[in-house]
Amino acid sequence: MSKSNYITRITRLSVLPEKEPIFSELCTHITIVDEAAGEYLEITQQSGCPNMKEQTISLSADEWPAIKGAIEQLLAECRQ
């Protein structure tokens, strides 16, 4: 039996409420992207508006700790 030169990688996860379809505006897609300059993440959401395109945020691994910290800081400041 010969060994395969192929691997399987998970490169996208979708976060969405139960019972929502993956094209829902409530669905967030997190994707590994590589445009030949190294891998980074894109976080994308569909728009609920027909005239609005999907929204994308691109993050490198180096940026994540600072961005995560800022998000957690502001979440703690949110009023209930």
N, C-alpha and C positions, 0 to 999 in steps of 0.2 A: 504494500500500500504506500503510495507516494504522499509526501507531506505537501499541503497546499501553501501557496505563497500569498493567500488572502487572509485578511482578518475582518472581524466585524467590530465596528465602533458605533457607540451611541453618540450622536452629534446634535440631537435636539430633544428637548423635553418640553411638554406643554402642561401648563398649570391652569386649571379651569374648574368651575363649580361642577359638581356631579350633575349629570343629565344635560349639560350644555354641550353643543357640538364644537369641534375644534376650530371652526370658522367664526365662532361667537366673538363679539366684541369684549366679552368677559374672559377670553382665553389669552394667556400670556405665553409666548413661545421663547424659550431660551436656546440659542443655537451656537455651536462652535463654528466659527468662520475663519478661513485662511485665504488671504488674497496675495500669497507669496511673501509676506513680510512677517509671518508668525501668526499663530492662532490667537484669537480673541473671542469674546462673547458678544452676541447681539441679543437684546431683549426687545421683543416686538409685540405690539397689540394691534388688532384691527380697530378701525374707527367705526363708531356707530352711525356716522354721518356719510351719506353717499358722496359728497363733494370733498371729503377729507381722506387723505391717504393714510396708510398704516403708519404708526409711530414706532421709531427705532432708537434705541440707545446702544452704543458700542462701548465695551469695557475691556481693558486689558487686565491680566492677573495682578499687575502692579498697582493698578488703580483701586481694585476691589476693597482692600482693607479700609482705606480712607472714605470711600463712598458708603460702604456698609456702616462705618462708624457714624457718619453724618446722618444717614437714614435712621439709625437707631436713636440718635440724639433727638432728632425732630419727632420721631414717633413717641418718645417719652414726653415731649412737650405738647402733644395733641391733647386737646380737651375731650373728655369723655362725653 
